[in-house]
Amino acid sequence: MARKVSKGSAGGKRRGAARSAARGNGSRASLYDEVTQTIVTQLEDGVFPWVRPWSKAKASPGLPCNAVTKRAYSGINVLVLWGAVIEGGYPSQDWLTFRQALAAGGCVRKGERGRTVFYADRFTPKDEREQVESGEDARSIPFLKRFTVFNAAQCDGLPEGLVSQPAPLPERELHRAAEDLITATGADFRIGGAQAYYSPSGDFVMVPPQPAFHHQIDYYRTALHELGHWTGHGSRLARDQTGRFGSAPYAREELVAELASAFLCAALGIEPTVRHADYLGSWLAVLRADNRAIFRAASQASKSAEFLLQCQSIEQEQAA
């Protein structure tokens, strides 16, 4: 029978190794070693579920609303319209349909692009309505309506008083070094919606608006994770990004991106509230078959982090 090693002794040795790495020359390489050892320790001490650090329907000041009905939007519509406000730099969060703009005496400017919002409703078929009239229980069918809306700033001729006073988004907690790095990459970086992902086919990154995160600092951990994926494109570091969800190649790519995010957070002085191991634990079952996978991923993550940091260094040199 194999001898069982207590968590205390094994964990102590691993933490000692991490501290030894930290006492190095302070280079990025030793920093990466320290972070990797910490993550390995967390993974070996237990598997934790990953929880999205953002809310799909966060209620907070500055919610978008319909300019005519004054009804606040909710659910996914909040994130879609917040992202549009950020992208367009609009001064308010008043939205209306093309017809509403015309009915109010104004119009949407030619060439302006609207945003699709969704409204949940229920439909009762005719035969079911007849049951209601006879006192019987009726069956209703849920469905989604789609509307295209435009920001008041995209319209001309709207009557005075229709648009409320400027209602900016909740103030963002900016991290200047991270913002500079995101800009320096030149990546197609999009903000909006309720999902964070990198599209290999479209070569763009999408993240929810920062005010939607429970803790705004986690926006940067997520952004850096997706930029980690971005580095793997064929025109950059050319990693295998063809794996399907749940497959070993998919898990390896997720490890690379999350470790790259951990390295970058450490290098930029970002302290996320969401533990990196909580994310990585989701993939541990897939990786147990290869006890060297995390170390290979760490090597690739180092290259990914260096690639992104180099983008920032080049821009700083050019600006000097």
N, C-alpha and C positions, 0 to 999 in steps of 0.2 A: 504494500500500500504506500502510495506517495505521501511524504511528510507534508503536512499542512503548514504553511508559513503564515504567521499572524500578520494582520494588516499593519500593526504598529511597527514591527521591525522592517517589513518590506517598504512600507510607506516612508519610514524614517530615512532609509537608505536612498530612496528615490528623491525625497525632498533635500537630502544632503547633497546629492548630485546636482540638483537644480541650483542650490546655494553656491556650490563650487563654480558652476558655470557663470553665475552672476558676479563672482569675484574676479572674472577675467579682465581683459583690457577694455571692456565697455563697448566692444565693436558690435555691429549688428549681428554678426555670426553668433557671438556668445549670448546675445539677447534672444535670438531665435532658439538656441539650445535650451535656455531657461524656460521659455514659453512652452516648447515642445515637451519638456520633462514634466511641467505642471499639468499639461493636458493629459499626458499618458497616465500620470498619477490619478487624476480625476476619473479617467475612464476605467482604470483598474479597480478603483475603490467603489464603483457602482455605476449603473446606467440610469440616466435621468431623461425624462421626456423633454423634447424641445417645445417651447411655447412661443408662439408668434409675439414679438415685442410691440406689435401695433394693434390697434383696435379697428374692426371693420365699421363700426358705427360710433365713433367717439363723440360724446356730447361735450362741447366746450364753447367758450365765447367765439363769436365770429363765424357762425354757421351760415352757409349759403342759403338764400331764400328766393322765392319767386317775387319779382318786382311788382306784379299786379295783385296776386292773391295774398302776398306777404307770408305765405306758408313756408316754413323752413324745410329744406330737403333733409333726408335721413339715409341711413345705411350706406351702401356703396356709393350713392350719389354724392355724399359729403366728400369722399376721397377723390372721386372723379372731378368734381368742381373745384376742390382745393388745388388739385394738381393743375387745372386750367388757369386758376388765378395766379399761381406761381409762374407758370410758363408765359402767360400773357402780360404779367405785371399789372393786372387790373386794380384800380383803386377801391373797388367795392365788390361785394358778393351778391349783387342783384342779378337775377337771370330771368329771361322770358323767351317765349317761343316767337317764331317769325310772325305768326298771326297776331299774337298779343302785342308785338311792337307796332304793327300796322293799325290795330284797333285803338291803340293808345295815341295815335297820331304821328308816330315816328316810323322808322324803318331800319332794317339791318343793312349796314354798309356792304356794298358789292365786294365779293371776294372774301368776306369773313367766314371763318370755319366754326360751325357750332359743335356742341358736345351732346352726346347721347345720355339721357338719364332714364331711369326706369321707375315705373309706378306699379305696385302690386294691386290687383283688383280681383274680383270674383264675378263669374258669369253664371246666371241661372237659366237653363234651357226652358223653352216655352212649355213643354209638358210638365216640367217641375214647377213652373209658376202656377199652372193650373192646379197642381196638388196643394200649393200654398192657399189658394183661394178656397179649396175644399177643406182646409184645416189640417192637411197632412204635412209631414215633414218633407222639405225639399232638399235636393242635392245641388250644391253650387260648385262650379269648377274654377279653381284659381288660375290666373294667367298674368303675364307681365305686359304692360303697355310701354312702348318706347316713345320718347319725345326728344326732339333736337332743340336745345336751348342755346341762347346767346347771352353773353354778358352785356350789361347795360353800356359798358364802354365800347362795345362793338356796334352800337346803334347811334343814329342821328335823329334829332327832332323829337325826342321823348319829352313829354310835358314836365314842367318844373314841379318838383315835389313827388314825382313818381318814384324816383330813385332815392333810397335812404342815404344818410350820411355815410361817408366811407367807412367800411367795416373790414379792416384788414384781418388777415389770419392771426391766430395766436402767435405771439412773438417767437421767432425761432431762436434756439440756443445754439448759436453758430460756434463752430470750432474752426478757426481760421486756417490752421495748417491742413486740416482735412479738406476744407473747401478748396484751398489752393491746389491740393493734389488732384482732386476730382477734375478741376478745370484744366490742369496741366496735361492730363492724359489725352485730352481731345476726344474722349469717348462720346458716343451718342448716348447721353445720359438723360433719361426721361423720368419725370416725377408725376405720379398719379396712380389711381386705382388702389386695390386692396392686396396686391401681390407683389413680391419682390422676385425678380428673375433676370437672367441674362438669356437673350435669344441668339444662339449661334448662327441661325440662318439669316436673321436680320442684323446681326452684329450691333445690338443695342442693349442697354441696361435699363430696367424699369424698377423704381422703388416707390413705396407709398410716400405721401407728403410727410415731412418731418413732424408737424404738429399732431399727426395721427398716432405717433409712438407714445406708449405709456411713459417712457423715459426718453426724452429727445436725443440723448447721447447715443442711444442704440441705433438711431438712424444711420450714424456713421459706420458702426460695426456692420450693419446690413449692406450699406453702399459699398464698403470695401470688400465684403464677401462677393458681391456681384461683379465688382471690378476684377477680383481675383479670377473669376470665370472668364471675364473679358480678355485677360492676358493669354488665355489658352487658345484663342482663335488662330486659324491657320496662318494668318499674316503676321502673327506675333510669336508666341512660344509654341504653337502647334501641338497642343495636347489632344488626346483622344477625348472628344466630347460627344461621342455617338451613343453612349450607353443609355438604356431605358431605365425609368424609375425602378429601383429595387435591385438592379443588376450590379455586379461587382465594378464594372467600369464607371457606372454612375456614382457609386459610393466613393470610389477613389477620387473622382473629380470633385465631389463635395468636400472630401477631406482636404484636398489641395486648396480650395477656395476658402474654407473656414480657417485653416492654419495661416494662410496668407493674410486673412483679416486679423487674426490674432497677432501676427508679427507686426503688421502695419499699425494696429492700435497701440502696441507697445512702443513702436518707434515714434509715433506721433503724440504719445502721452494721453491716449484716450482710454478711459476706464469704463467699459460697458457694464450695465447692471445685469445683463443676461450672460450667464456663464457659457463660455465656448463649449465646455464639455456637454452641456445640455443639448446642444445641436449635434455634436459628434456621436453622442450616445445612440441616436436614432440609427446610425449606420454600423454600430459596433458588431452586431450579429452577422452582418455580411462580411466584415473584415477579420473575424476571428480565425478564418481559415488561413490567413497569411499574417504571421506575427511581425513581418517586416514592412507591411503596407504603410503604416503610419510614418515610418521613417523615410520611405521613398516619397511619400506625399509631402513630408516636411522639406525634403530637398527641392521638390518642384515648387512648393510654396515659397521657399526662399528666393528662387529665381523669379517667381511671380511678384513678390514684394519688392525685390530689387528693381524689376522692370518698372513698376509704378513709381517708386521713389526716384528712379533715374529720370522719369518724365518730369518730375517736379524740379530736380536739380538742373536739368537742361533749360527749363523755362526761367529759373532764377538767374542762371548765367547769362541768358539772353537779355534779361531785364536789367542786369547790372551795367 
